Amino acid sequence: MHLADILIHVNETLGVTEQASMEEELRKLKGVIAPRFNNQTPHLLLVAYDPQEIDSYNLLIRVKANGYNAQLVGM
C-alpha cells in the first residue's frame, strides 16, 4: 500500500457533528485511510489515502458534493 496526504481547506466553519459526518463519509471511500479535522485548525481537513485507489481530485469533489466550498492546499 502506498500512502499520501492531502490537505483540503473548507471555507465554511463546520461544527463538530458536521466534521464527524464528513470524516465518516470520506472514511467509507475505497483507499481512504484517515480523514481528520484538527480542533485548532477547523477549516483544514487532512486526509491520508492510497493514491493507487483514489486521487486528491475525487476527495475534493466529495467534499464539494456536500455543499461546501473547498480547495486543495499544497503541502
mmJSON file of the N, C-alpha and C atoms, coordinates in Angstrom:
{"data_MODEL":{"atom_site":{
"group_PDB":["ATOM","ATOM","ATOM","ATOM","ATOM","ATOM","ATOM","ATOM","ATOM","ATOM","ATOM","ATOM","ATOM","ATOM","ATOM","ATOM","ATOM","ATOM","ATOM","ATOM","ATOM","ATOM","ATOM","ATOM","ATOM","ATOM","ATOM","ATOM","ATOM","ATOM","ATOM","ATOM","ATOM","ATOM","ATOM","ATOM","ATOM","ATOM","ATOM","ATOM","ATOM","ATOM","ATOM","ATOM","ATOM","ATOM","ATOM","ATOM","ATOM","ATOM","ATOM","ATOM","ATOM","ATOM","ATOM","ATOM","ATOM","ATOM","ATOM","ATOM","ATOM","ATOM","ATOM","ATOM","ATOM","ATOM","ATOM","ATOM","ATOM","ATOM","ATOM","ATOM","ATOM","ATOM","ATOM","ATOM","ATOM","ATOM","ATOM","ATOM","ATOM","ATOM","ATOM","ATOM","ATOM","ATOM","ATOM","ATOM","ATOM","ATOM","ATOM","ATOM","ATOM","ATOM","ATOM","ATOM","ATOM","ATOM","ATOM","ATOM","ATOM","ATOM","ATOM","ATOM","ATOM","ATOM","ATOM","ATOM","ATOM","ATOM","ATOM","ATOM","ATOM","ATOM","ATOM","ATOM","ATOM","ATOM","ATOM","ATOM","ATOM","ATOM","ATOM","ATOM","ATOM","ATOM","ATOM","ATOM","ATOM","ATOM","ATOM","ATOM","ATOM","ATOM","ATOM","ATOM","ATOM","ATOM","ATOM","ATOM","ATOM","ATOM","ATOM","ATOM","ATOM","ATOM","ATOM","ATOM","ATOM","ATOM","ATOM","ATOM","ATOM","ATOM","ATOM","ATOM","ATOM","ATOM","ATOM","ATOM","ATOM","ATOM","ATOM","ATOM","ATOM","ATOM","ATOM","ATOM","ATOM","ATOM","ATOM","ATOM","ATOM","ATOM","ATOM","ATOM","ATOM","ATOM","ATOM","ATOM","ATOM","ATOM","ATOM","ATOM","ATOM","ATOM","ATOM","ATOM","ATOM","ATOM","ATOM","ATOM","ATOM","ATOM","ATOM","ATOM","ATOM","ATOM","ATOM","ATOM","ATOM","ATOM","ATOM","ATOM","ATOM","ATOM","ATOM","ATOM","ATOM","ATOM","ATOM","ATOM","ATOM","ATOM","ATOM","ATOM","ATOM","ATOM","ATOM","ATOM","ATOM","ATOM","ATOM","ATOM","ATOM"],
"id":[1,2,3,4,5,6,7,8,9,10,11,12,13,14,15,16,17,18,19,20,21,22,23,24,25,26,27,28,29,30,31,32,33,34,35,36,37,38,39,40,41,42,43,44,45,46,47,48,49,50,51,52,53,54,55,56,57,58,59,60,61,62,63,64,65,66,67,68,69,70,71,72,73,74,75,76,77,78,79,80,81,82,83,84,85,86,87,88,89,90,91,92,93,94,95,96,97,98,99,100,101,102,103,104,105,106,107,108,109,110,111,112,113,114,115,116,117,118,119,120,121,122,123,124,125,126,127,128,129,130,131,132,133,134,135,136,137,138,139,140,141,142,143,144,145,146,147,148,149,150,151,152,153,154,155,156,157,158,159,160,161,162,163,164,165,166,167,168,169,170,171,172,173,174,175,176,177,178,179,180,181,182,183,184,185,186,187,188,189,190,191,192,193,194,195,196,197,198,199,200,201,202,203,204,205,206,207,208,209,210,211,212,213,214,215,216,217,218,219,220,221,222,223,224,225],
"type_symbol":["N","C","C","N","C","C","N","C","C","N","C","C","N","C","C","N","C","C","N","C","C","N","C","C","N","C","C","N","C","C","N","C","C","N","C","C","N","C","C","N","C","C","N","C","C","N","C","C","N","C","C","N","C","C","N","C","C","N","C","C","N","C","C","N","C","C","N","C","C","N","C","C","N","C","C","N","C","C","N","C","C","N","C","C","N","C","C","N","C","C","N","C","C","N","C","C","N","C","C","N","C","C","N","C","C","N","C","C","N","C","C","N","C","C","N","C","C","N","C","C","N","C","C","N","C","C","N","C","C","N","C","C","N","C","C","N","C","C","N","C","C","N","C","C","N","C","C","N","C","C","N","C","C","N","C","C","N","C","C","N","C","C","N","C","C","N","C","C","N","C","C","N","C","C","N","C","C","N","C","C","N","C","C","N","C","C","N","C","C","N","C","C","N","C","C","N","C","C","N","C","C","N","C","C","N","C","C","N","C","C","N","C","C","N","C","C","N","C","C","N","C","C","N","C","C"],
"label_atom_id":["N","CA","C","N","CA","C","N","CA","C","N","CA","C","N","CA","C","N","CA","C","N","CA","C","N","CA","C","N","CA","C","N","CA","C","N","CA","C","N","CA","C","N","CA","C","N","CA","C","N","CA","C","N","CA","C","N","CA","C","N","CA","C","N","CA","C","N","CA","C","N","CA","C","N","CA","C","N","CA","C","N","CA","C","N","CA","C","N","CA","C","N","CA","C","N","CA","C","N","CA","C","N","CA","C","N","CA","C","N","CA","C","N","CA","C","N","CA","C","N","CA","C","N","CA","C","N","CA","C","N","CA","C","N","CA","C","N","CA","C","N","CA","C","N","CA","C","N","CA","C","N","CA","C","N","CA","C","N","CA","C","N","CA","C","N","CA","C","N","CA","C","N","CA","C","N","CA","C","N","CA","C","N","CA","C","N","CA","C","N","CA","C","N","CA","C","N","CA","C","N","CA","C","N","CA","C","N","CA","C","N","CA","C","N","CA","C","N","CA","C","N","CA","C","N","CA","C","N","CA","C","N","CA","C","N","CA","C","N","CA","C","N","CA","C","N","CA","C","N","CA","C","N","CA","C","N","CA","C","N","CA","C"],
"label_alt_id":[null,null,null,null,null,null,null,null,null,null,null,null,null,null,null,null,null,null,null,null,null,null,null,null,null,null,null,null,null,null,null,null,null,null,null,null,null,null,null,null,null,null,null,null,null,null,null,null,null,null,null,null,null,null,null,null,null,null,null,null,null,null,null,null,null,null,null,null,null,null,null,null,null,null,null,null,null,null,null,null,null,null,null,null,null,null,null,null,null,null,null,null,null,null,null,null,null,null,null,null,null,null,null,null,null,null,null,null,null,null,null,null,null,null,null,null,null,null,null,null,null,null,null,null,null,null,null,null,null,null,null,null,null,null,null,null,null,null,null,null,null,null,null,null,null,null,null,null,null,null,null,null,null,null,null,null,null,null,null,null,null,null,null,null,null,null,null,null,null,null,null,null,null,null,null,null,null,null,null,null,null,null,null,null,null,null,null,null,null,null,null,null,null,null,null,null,null,null,null,null,null,null,null,null,null,null,null,null,null,null,null,null,null,null,null,null,null,null,null,null,null,null,null,null,null],
"label_comp_id":["MET","MET","MET","HIS","HIS","HIS","LEU","LEU","LEU","ALA","ALA","ALA","ASP","ASP","ASP","ILE","ILE","ILE","LEU","LEU","LEU","ILE","ILE","ILE","HIS","HIS","HIS","VAL","VAL","VAL","ASN","ASN","ASN","GLU","GLU","GLU","THR","THR","THR","LEU","LEU","LEU","GLY","GLY","GLY","VAL","VAL","VAL","THR","THR","THR","GLU","GLU","GLU","GLN","GLN","GLN","ALA","ALA","ALA","SER","SER","SER","MET","MET","MET","GLU","GLU","GLU","GLU","GLU","GLU","GLU","GLU","GLU","LEU","LEU","LEU","ARG","ARG","ARG","LYS","LYS","LYS","LEU","LEU","LEU","LYS","LYS","LYS","GLY","GLY","GLY","VAL","VAL","VAL","ILE","ILE","ILE","ALA","ALA","ALA","PRO","PRO","PRO","ARG","ARG","ARG","PHE","PHE","PHE","ASN","ASN","ASN","ASN","ASN","ASN","GLN","GLN","GLN","THR","THR","THR","PRO","PRO","PRO","HIS","HIS","HIS","LEU","LEU","LEU","LEU","LEU","LEU","LEU","LEU","LEU","VAL","VAL","VAL","ALA","ALA","ALA","TYR","TYR","TYR","ASP","ASP","ASP","PRO","PRO","PRO","GLN","GLN","GLN","GLU","GLU","GLU","ILE","ILE","ILE","ASP","ASP","ASP","SER","SER","SER","TYR","TYR","TYR","ASN","ASN","ASN","LEU","LEU","LEU","LEU","LEU","LEU","ILE","ILE","ILE","ARG","ARG","ARG","VAL","VAL","VAL","LYS","LYS","LYS","ALA","ALA","ALA","ASN","ASN","ASN","GLY","GLY","GLY","TYR","TYR","TYR","ASN","ASN","ASN","ALA","ALA","ALA","GLN","GLN","GLN","LEU","LEU","LEU","VAL","VAL","VAL","GLY","GLY","GLY","MET","MET","MET"],
"label_asym_id":["A","A","A","A","A","A","A","A","A","A","A","A","A","A","A","A","A","A","A","A","A","A","A","A","A","A","A","A","A","A","A","A","A","A","A","A","A","A","A","A","A","A","A","A","A","A","A","A","A","A","A","A","A","A","A","A","A","A","A","A","A","A","A","A","A","A","A","A","A","A","A","A","A","A","A","A","A","A","A","A","A","A","A","A","A","A","A","A","A","A","A","A","A","A","A","A","A","A","A","A","A","A","A","A","A","A","A","A","A","A","A","A","A","A","A","A","A","A","A","A","A","A","A","A","A","A","A","A","A","A","A","A","A","A","A","A","A","A","A","A","A","A","A","A","A","A","A","A","A","A","A","A","A","A","A","A","A","A","A","A","A","A","A","A","A","A","A","A","A","A","A","A","A","A","A","A","A","A","A","A","A","A","A","A","A","A","A","A","A","A","A","A","A","A","A","A","A","A","A","A","A","A","A","A","A","A","A","A","A","A","A","A","A","A","A","A","A","A","A","A","A","A","A","A","A"],
"label_entity_id":["1","1","1","1","1","1","1","1","1","1","1","1","1","1","1","1","1","1","1","1","1","1","1","1","1","1","1","1","1","1","1","1","1","1","1","1","1","1","1","1","1","1","1","1","1","1","1","1","1","1","1","1","1","1","1","1","1","1","1","1","1","1","1","1","1","1","1","1","1","1","1","1","1","1","1","1","1","1","1","1","1","1","1","1","1","1","1","1","1","1","1","1","1","1","1","1","1","1","1","1","1","1","1","1","1","1","1","1","1","1","1","1","1","1","1","1","1","1","1","1","1","1","1","1","1","1","1","1","1","1","1","1","1","1","1","1","1","1","1","1","1","1","1","1","1","1","1","1","1","1","1","1","1","1","1","1","1","1","1","1","1","1","1","1","1","1","1","1","1","1","1","1","1","1","1","1","1","1","1","1","1","1","1","1","1","1","1","1","1","1","1","1","1","1","1","1","1","1","1","1","1","1","1","1","1","1","1","1","1","1","1","1","1","1","1","1","1","1","1","1","1","1","1","1","1"],
"label_seq_id":[1,1,1,2,2,2,3,3,3,4,4,4,5,5,5,6,6,6,7,7,7,8,8,8,9,9,9,10,10,10,11,11,11,12,12,12,13,13,13,14,14,14,15,15,15,16,16,16,17,17,17,18,18,18,19,19,19,20,20,20,21,21,21,22,22,22,23,23,23,24,24,24,25,25,25,26,26,26,27,27,27,28,28,28,29,29,29,30,30,30,31,31,31,32,32,32,33,33,33,34,34,34,35,35,35,36,36,36,37,37,37,38,38,38,39,39,39,40,40,40,41,41,41,42,42,42,43,43,43,44,44,44,45,45,45,46,46,46,47,47,47,48,48,48,49,49,49,50,50,50,51,51,51,52,52,52,53,53,53,54,54,54,55,55,55,56,56,56,57,57,57,58,58,58,59,59,59,60,60,60,61,61,61,62,62,62,63,63,63,64,64,64,65,65,65,66,66,66,67,67,67,68,68,68,69,69,69,70,70,70,71,71,71,72,72,72,73,73,73,74,74,74,75,75,75],
"pdbx_PDB_ins_code":[null,null,null,null,null,null,null,null,null,null,null,null,null,null,null,null,null,null,null,null,null,null,null,null,null,null,null,null,null,null,null,null,null,null,null,null,null,null,null,null,null,null,null,null,null,null,null,null,null,null,null,null,null,null,null,null,null,null,null,null,null,null,null,null,null,null,null,null,null,null,null,null,null,null,null,null,null,null,null,null,null,null,null,null,null,null,null,null,null,null,null,null,null,null,null,null,null,null,null,null,null,null,null,null,null,null,null,null,null,null,null,null,null,null,null,null,null,null,null,null,null,null,null,null,null,null,null,null,null,null,null,null,null,null,null,null,null,null,null,null,null,null,null,null,null,null,null,null,null,null,null,null,null,null,null,null,null,null,null,null,null,null,null,null,null,null,null,null,null,null,null,null,null,null,null,null,null,null,null,null,null,null,null,null,null,null,null,null,null,null,null,null,null,null,null,null,null,null,null,null,null,null,null,null,null,null,null,null,null,null,null,null,null,null,null,null,null,null,null,null,null,null,null,null,null],
"Cartn_x":[0.841,0.0,0.893,0.522,1.211,0.348,0.968,0.212,0.59,-0.397,-0.195,-1.119,-0.786,-1.627,-2.025,-3.242,-3.712,-4.391,-4.234,-4.869,-5.935,-7.154,-8.283,-8.741,-8.782,-9.287,-10.775,-11.585,-13.032,-13.358,-13.965,-14.219,-15.219,-16.234,-17.252,-16.708,-17.32,-16.98,-17.925,-17.376,-18.179,-18.192,-19.361,-19.466,-18.896,-18.78,-18.21,-18.985,-20.302,-21.135,-20.908,-20.82,-20.574,-19.184,-18.214,-16.862,-16.846,-17.484,-17.521,-18.233,-19.299,-20.037,-19.178,-18.455,-17.586,-16.462,-15.865,-14.807,-15.336,-16.512,-17.102,-17.408,-17.952,-18.255,-16.986,-15.935,-14.679,-14.063,-14.18,-13.613,-14.218,-15.426,-16.097,-15.576,-14.845,-14.331,-13.147,-13.13,-12.032,-10.723,-9.736,-8.432,-8.209,-9.277,-9.119,-8.76,-7.671,-7.182,-7.637,-7.355,-7.637,-7.951,-9.223,-9.593,-9.784,-9.267,-9.427,-9.297,-10.187,-10.108,-9.302,-8.713,-7.982,-8.743,-8.909,-9.65,-9.034,-7.726,-7.063,-7.049,-7.328,-7.433,-8.677,-9.868,-11.102,-11.456,-10.79,-11.065,-10.203,-9.274,-8.36,-8.679,-8.838,-9.135,-7.937,-7.266,-6.124,-6.625,-6.298,-6.751,-5.549,-5.352,-4.349,-5.069,-4.462,-5.136,-4.118,-4.597,-3.784,-4.026,-3.039,-3.24,-3.437,-3.204,-3.482,-4.965,-5.698,-7.124,-8.011,-7.568,-8.354,-7.378,-7.813,-6.904,-7.448,-6.587,-6.933,-8.113,-8.203,-9.307,-10.649,-10.748,-12.003,-12.319,-11.304,-11.545,-12.135,-11.566,-12.082,-13.516,-13.782,-15.135,-16.135,-15.735,-16.644,-16.981,-15.994,-16.257,-17.199,-16.939,-17.783,-19.201,-19.346,-20.665,-21.572,-20.975,-21.743,-22.135,-21.868,-22.286,-21.263,-20.044,-19.011,-18.118,-17.635,-16.615,-15.276,-14.441,-13.177,-12.12,-10.866,-9.739,-8.663,-7.881,-6.71,-5.623,-4.879,-3.78,-2.488,-1.522,-0.229,0.499,1.179,1.93,3.375],
"Cartn_y":[-1.172,0.0,1.245,2.199,3.478,4.492,5.386,6.397,7.791,8.654,10.066,10.85,12.109,13.001,14.178,14.643,15.84,16.717,18.0,18.959,19.702,19.676,20.346,21.484,22.687,23.84,23.963,23.897,24.05,25.475,26.257,27.668,27.862,27.011,27.136,26.634,27.146,26.652,25.5,24.315,23.13,22.888,22.55,22.163,20.766,20.357,19.051,17.923,18.016,16.984,16.938,18.11,18.168,17.633,17.949,17.431,15.908,15.375,13.925,13.246,13.86,13.301,13.279,14.367,14.429,13.4,13.286,12.294,10.882,10.591,9.256,8.971,9.957,9.766,9.474,10.233,10.005,8.663,8.285,7.017,5.817,5.958,4.867,4.663,5.652,5.553,4.591,3.777,2.837,3.613,3.276,3.912,4.993,5.457,6.477,5.789,6.259,5.647,6.44,7.749,8.539,9.988,10.335,11.738,12.349,13.559,14.149,15.677,16.295,17.726,17.903,19.078,19.395,20.508,20.38,21.387,22.778,22.843,24.146,24.773,23.975,24.476,23.846,24.272,23.595,23.712,24.585,24.702,23.752,23.071,22.19,20.729,19.998,18.565,17.828,17.046,16.249,14.84,14.353,13.024,12.18,11.068,10.079,9.07,8.775,7.894,7.148,6.137,5.353,5.905,6.585,7.192,6.182,4.906,3.885,3.508,3.931,3.629,4.839,6.029,7.25,8.417,9.472,10.614,11.839,12.843,14.036,14.791,14.792,15.473,14.876,13.565,12.915,13.141,13.278,13.611,15.02,15.954,17.316,17.358,16.64,16.589,16.069,15.09,14.523,15.565,16.352,17.419,18.45,18.849,19.841,19.322,18.029,17.436,17.585,17.837,18.051,19.514,20.317,21.712,22.675,22.202,23.07,23.636,24.845,25.433,24.983,24.415,23.864,23.903,23.907,23.901,22.968,22.409,21.639,22.623,22.27,23.095,22.354,23.021,22.382,22.071,20.927,20.523,20.311],
"Cartn_z":[0.0,0.0,0.0,-0.822,-0.862,-0.124,0.618,1.345,0.891,0.85,0.555,1.48,1.691,2.484,1.614,1.8,1.126,2.167,2.005,2.893,2.095,2.622,1.976,2.885,2.324,3.076,2.795,3.848,3.748,4.187,3.316,3.61,4.743,4.791,5.829,7.172,8.249,9.58,9.902,9.999,10.289,11.789,12.294,13.695,13.892,15.118,15.443,14.768,14.751,14.131,12.626,11.997,10.55,10.2,11.032,10.81,10.897,11.933,12.116,10.954,10.471,9.347,8.084,7.824,6.651,6.759,7.932,8.131,7.882,8.405,8.238,6.774,6.07,4.655,3.853,4.104,3.387,3.759,5.024,5.503,4.77,4.272,3.566,2.144,1.623,0.261,0.202,-0.834,-1.009,-1.175,-0.366,-0.44,0.603,1.253,2.292,3.594,4.202,5.437,6.666,6.68,7.872,7.527,7.4,7.246,8.632,8.827,10.156,10.123,10.872,11.135,12.412,12.596,13.809,14.525,15.829,16.606,16.491,16.323,16.293,14.905,13.898,12.528,11.891,12.35,11.939,10.459,9.736,8.299,7.473,8.127,7.399,7.653,6.575,6.613,6.025,6.835,6.395,6.09,4.912,4.513,4.112,4.806,4.413,3.526,2.366,1.412,0.558,-0.129,-1.053,-2.459,-3.058,-4.368,-5.5,-5.228,-6.231,-6.244,-5.209,-5.098,-5.382,-4.98,-5.143,-5.27,-5.953,-6.103,-5.364,-5.23,-4.46,-5.083,-6.393,-7.066,-6.637,-6.584,-6.187,-4.716,-3.889,-2.483,-2.384,-3.134,-3.139,-3.66,-4.733,-5.301,-4.275,-3.492,-2.477,-1.412,-0.992,-0.017,-0.631,-1.86,-2.532,-2.764,-2.976,-3.202,-1.979,-0.833,0.39,0.566,-0.462,-0.43,0.137,0.352,0.917,-0.178,0.024,-0.834,-0.275,-1.112,-0.635,-1.735,-1.312,-2.224,-1.695,-2.615,-2.217,-1.807,-0.775,-0.281,-0.558,-1.172,-1.441,-0.142,-0.136,1.058,0.682],
"occupancy":[1.0,1.0,1.0,1.0,1.0,1.0,1.0,1.0,1.0,1.0,1.0,1.0,1.0,1.0,1.0,1.0,1.0,1.0,1.0,1.0,1.0,1.0,1.0,1.0,1.0,1.0,1.0,1.0,1.0,1.0,1.0,1.0,1.0,1.0,1.0,1.0,1.0,1.0,1.0,1.0,1.0,1.0,1.0,1.0,1.0,1.0,1.0,1.0,1.0,1.0,1.0,1.0,1.0,1.0,1.0,1.0,1.0,1.0,1.0,1.0,1.0,1.0,1.0,1.0,1.0,1.0,1.0,1.0,1.0,1.0,1.0,1.0,1.0,1.0,1.0,1.0,1.0,1.0,1.0,1.0,1.0,1.0,1.0,1.0,1.0,1.0,1.0,1.0,1.0,1.0,1.0,1.0,1.0,1.0,1.0,1.0,1.0,1.0,1.0,1.0,1.0,1.0,1.0,1.0,1.0,1.0,1.0,1.0,1.0,1.0,1.0,1.0,1.0,1.0,1.0,1.0,1.0,1.0,1.0,1.0,1.0,1.0,1.0,1.0,1.0,1.0,1.0,1.0,1.0,1.0,1.0,1.0,1.0,1.0,1.0,1.0,1.0,1.0,1.0,1.0,1.0,1.0,1.0,1.0,1.0,1.0,1.0,1.0,1.0,1.0,1.0,1.0,1.0,1.0,1.0,1.0,1.0,1.0,1.0,1.0,1.0,1.0,1.0,1.0,1.0,1.0,1.0,1.0,1.0,1.0,1.0,1.0,1.0,1.0,1.0,1.0,1.0,1.0,1.0,1.0,1.0,1.0,1.0,1.0,1.0,1.0,1.0,1.0,1.0,1.0,1.0,1.0,1.0,1.0,1.0,1.0,1.0,1.0,1.0,1.0,1.0,1.0,1.0,1.0,1.0,1.0,1.0,1.0,1.0,1.0,1.0,1.0,1.0,1.0,1.0,1.0,1.0,1.0,1.0,1.0,1.0,1.0,1.0,1.0,1.0],
"B_iso_or_equiv":[0.0,0.0,0.0,0.0,0.0,0.0,0.0,0.0,0.0,0.0,0.0,0.0,0.0,0.0,0.0,0.0,0.0,0.0,0.0,0.0,0.0,0.0,0.0,0.0,0.0,0.0,0.0,0.0,0.0,0.0,0.0,0.0,0.0,0.0,0.0,0.0,0.0,0.0,0.0,0.0,0.0,0.0,0.0,0.0,0.0,0.0,0.0,0.0,0.0,0.0,0.0,0.0,0.0,0.0,0.0,0.0,0.0,0.0,0.0,0.0,0.0,0.0,0.0,0.0,0.0,0.0,0.0,0.0,0.0,0.0,0.0,0.0,0.0,0.0,0.0,0.0,0.0,0.0,0.0,0.0,0.0,0.0,0.0,0.0,0.0,0.0,0.0,0.0,0.0,0.0,0.0,0.0,0.0,0.0,0.0,0.0,0.0,0.0,0.0,0.0,0.0,0.0,0.0,0.0,0.0,0.0,0.0,0.0,0.0,0.0,0.0,0.0,0.0,0.0,0.0,0.0,0.0,0.0,0.0,0.0,0.0,0.0,0.0,0.0,0.0,0.0,0.0,0.0,0.0,0.0,0.0,0.0,0.0,0.0,0.0,0.0,0.0,0.0,0.0,0.0,0.0,0.0,0.0,0.0,0.0,0.0,0.0,0.0,0.0,0.0,0.0,0.0,0.0,0.0,0.0,0.0,0.0,0.0,0.0,0.0,0.0,0.0,0.0,0.0,0.0,0.0,0.0,0.0,0.0,0.0,0.0,0.0,0.0,0.0,0.0,0.0,0.0,0.0,0.0,0.0,0.0,0.0,0.0,0.0,0.0,0.0,0.0,0.0,0.0,0.0,0.0,0.0,0.0,0.0,0.0,0.0,0.0,0.0,0.0,0.0,0.0,0.0,0.0,0.0,0.0,0.0,0.0,0.0,0.0,0.0,0.0,0.0,0.0,0.0,0.0,0.0,0.0,0.0,0.0,0.0,0.0,0.0,0.0,0.0,0.0],
"pdbx_formal_charge":[null,null,null,null,null,null,null,null,null,null,null,null,null,null,null,null,null,null,null,null,null,null,null,null,null,null,null,null,null,null,null,null,null,null,null,null,null,null,null,null,null,null,null,null,null,null,null,null,null,null,null,null,null,null,null,null,null,null,null,null,null,null,null,null,null,null,null,null,null,null,null,null,null,null,null,null,null,null,null,null,null,null,null,null,null,null,null,null,null,null,null,null,null,null,null,null,null,null,null,null,null,null,null,null,null,null,null,null,null,null,null,null,null,null,null,null,null,null,null,null,null,null,null,null,null,null,null,null,null,null,null,null,null,null,null,null,null,null,null,null,null,null,null,null,null,null,null,null,null,null,null,null,null,null,null,null,null,null,null,null,null,null,null,null,null,null,null,null,null,null,null,null,null,null,null,null,null,null,null,null,null,null,null,null,null,null,null,null,null,null,null,null,null,null,null,null,null,null,null,null,null,null,null,null,null,null,null,null,null,null,null,null,null,null,null,null,null,null,null,null,null,null,null,null,null],
"auth_seq_id":[1,1,1,2,2,2,3,3,3,4,4,4,5,5,5,6,6,6,7,7,7,8,8,8,9,9,9,10,10,10,11,11,11,12,12,12,13,13,13,14,14,14,15,15,15,16,16,16,17,17,17,18,18,18,19,19,19,20,20,20,21,21,21,22,22,22,23,23,23,24,24,24,25,25,25,26,26,26,27,27,27,28,28,28,29,29,29,30,30,30,31,31,31,32,32,32,33,33,33,34,34,34,35,35,35,36,36,36,37,37,37,38,38,38,39,39,39,40,40,40,41,41,41,42,42,42,43,43,43,44,44,44,45,45,45,46,46,46,47,47,47,48,48,48,49,49,49,50,50,50,51,51,51,52,52,52,53,53,53,54,54,54,55,55,55,56,56,56,57,57,57,58,58,58,59,59,59,60,60,60,61,61,61,62,62,62,63,63,63,64,64,64,65,65,65,66,66,66,67,67,67,68,68,68,69,69,69,70,70,70,71,71,71,72,72,72,73,73,73,74,74,74,75,75,75],
"auth_comp_id":["MET","MET","MET","HIS","HIS","HIS","LEU","LEU","LEU","ALA","ALA","ALA","ASP","ASP","ASP","ILE","ILE","ILE","LEU","LEU","LEU","ILE","ILE","ILE","HIS","HIS","HIS","VAL","VAL","VAL","ASN","ASN","ASN","GLU","GLU","GLU","THR","THR","THR","LEU","LEU","LEU","GLY","GLY","GLY","VAL","VAL","VAL","THR","THR","THR","GLU","GLU","GLU","GLN","GLN","GLN","ALA","ALA","ALA","SER","SER","SER","MET","MET","MET","GLU","GLU","GLU","GLU","GLU","GLU","GLU","GLU","GLU","LEU","LEU","LEU","ARG","ARG","ARG","LYS","LYS","LYS","LEU","LEU","LEU","LYS","LYS","LYS","GLY","GLY","GLY","VAL","VAL","VAL","ILE","ILE","ILE","ALA","ALA","ALA","PRO","PRO","PRO","ARG","ARG","ARG","PHE","PHE","PHE","ASN","ASN","ASN","ASN","ASN","ASN","GLN","GLN","GLN","THR","THR","THR","PRO","PRO","PRO","HIS","HIS","HIS","LEU","LEU","LEU","LEU","LEU","LEU","LEU","LEU","LEU","VAL","VAL","VAL","ALA","ALA","ALA","TYR","TYR","TYR","ASP","ASP","ASP","PRO","PRO","PRO","GLN","GLN","GLN","GLU","GLU","GLU","ILE","ILE","ILE","ASP","ASP","ASP","SER","SER","SER","TYR","TYR","TYR","ASN","ASN","ASN","LEU","LEU","LEU","LEU","LEU","LEU","ILE","ILE","ILE","ARG","ARG","ARG","VAL","VAL","VAL","LYS","LYS","LYS","ALA","ALA","ALA","ASN","ASN","ASN","GLY","GLY","GLY","TYR","TYR","TYR","ASN","ASN","ASN","ALA","ALA","ALA","GLN","GLN","GLN","LEU","LEU","LEU","VAL","VAL","VAL","GLY","GLY","GLY","MET","MET","MET"],
"auth_asym_id":["A","A","A","A","A","A","A","A","A","A","A","A","A","A","A","A","A","A","A","A","A","A","A","A","A","A","A","A","A","A","A","A","A","A","A","A","A","A","A","A","A","A","A","A","A","A","A","A","A","A","A","A","A","A","A","A","A","A","A","A","A","A","A","A","A","A","A","A","A","A","A","A","A","A","A","A","A","A","A","A","A","A","A","A","A","A","A","A","A","A","A","A","A","A","A","A","A","A","A","A","A","A","A","A","A","A","A","A","A","A","A","A","A","A","A","A","A","A","A","A","A","A","A","A","A","A","A","A","A","A","A","A","A","A","A","A","A","A","A","A","A","A","A","A","A","A","A","A","A","A","A","A","A","A","A","A","A","A","A","A","A","A","A","A","A","A","A","A","A","A","A","A","A","A","A","A","A","A","A","A","A","A","A","A","A","A","A","A","A","A","A","A","A","A","A","A","A","A","A","A","A","A","A","A","A","A","A","A","A","A","A","A","A","A","A","A","A","A","A","A","A","A","A","A","A"],
"auth_atom_id":["N","CA","C","N","CA","C","N","CA","C","N","CA","C","N","CA","C","N","CA","C","N","CA","C","N","CA","C","N","CA","C","N","CA","C","N","CA","C","N","CA","C","N","CA","C","N","CA","C","N","CA","C","N","CA","C","N","CA","C","N","CA","C","N","CA","C","N","CA","C","N","CA","C","N","CA","C","N","CA","C","N","CA","C","N","CA","C","N","CA","C","N","CA","C","N","CA","C","N","CA","C","N","CA","C","N","CA","C","N","CA","C","N","CA","C","N","CA","C","N","CA","C","N","CA","C","N","CA","C","N","CA","C","N","CA","C","N","CA","C","N","CA","C","N","CA","C","N","CA","C","N","CA","C","N","CA","C","N","CA","C","N","CA","C","N","CA","C","N","CA","C","N","CA","C","N","CA","C","N","CA","C","N","CA","C","N","CA","C","N","CA","C","N","CA","C","N","CA","C","N","CA","C","N","CA","C","N","CA","C","N","CA","C","N","CA","C","N","CA","C","N","CA","C","N","CA","C","N","CA","C","N","CA","C","N","CA","C","N","CA","C","N","CA","C","N","CA","C","N","CA","C","N","CA","C","N","CA","C","N","CA","C"],
"pdbx_PDB_model_num":[1,1,1,1,1,1,1,1,1,1,1,1,1,1,1,1,1,1,1,1,1,1,1,1,1,1,1,1,1,1,1,1,1,1,1,1,1,1,1,1,1,1,1,1,1,1,1,1,1,1,1,1,1,1,1,1,1,1,1,1,1,1,1,1,1,1,1,1,1,1,1,1,1,1,1,1,1,1,1,1,1,1,1,1,1,1,1,1,1,1,1,1,1,1,1,1,1,1,1,1,1,1,1,1,1,1,1,1,1,1,1,1,1,1,1,1,1,1,1,1,1,1,1,1,1,1,1,1,1,1,1,1,1,1,1,1,1,1,1,1,1,1,1,1,1,1,1,1,1,1,1,1,1,1,1,1,1,1,1,1,1,1,1,1,1,1,1,1,1,1,1,1,1,1,1,1,1,1,1,1,1,1,1,1,1,1,1,1,1,1,1,1,1,1,1,1,1,1,1,1,1,1,1,1,1,1,1,1,1,1,1,1,1,1,1,1,1,1,1,1,1,1,1,1,1]
}}}
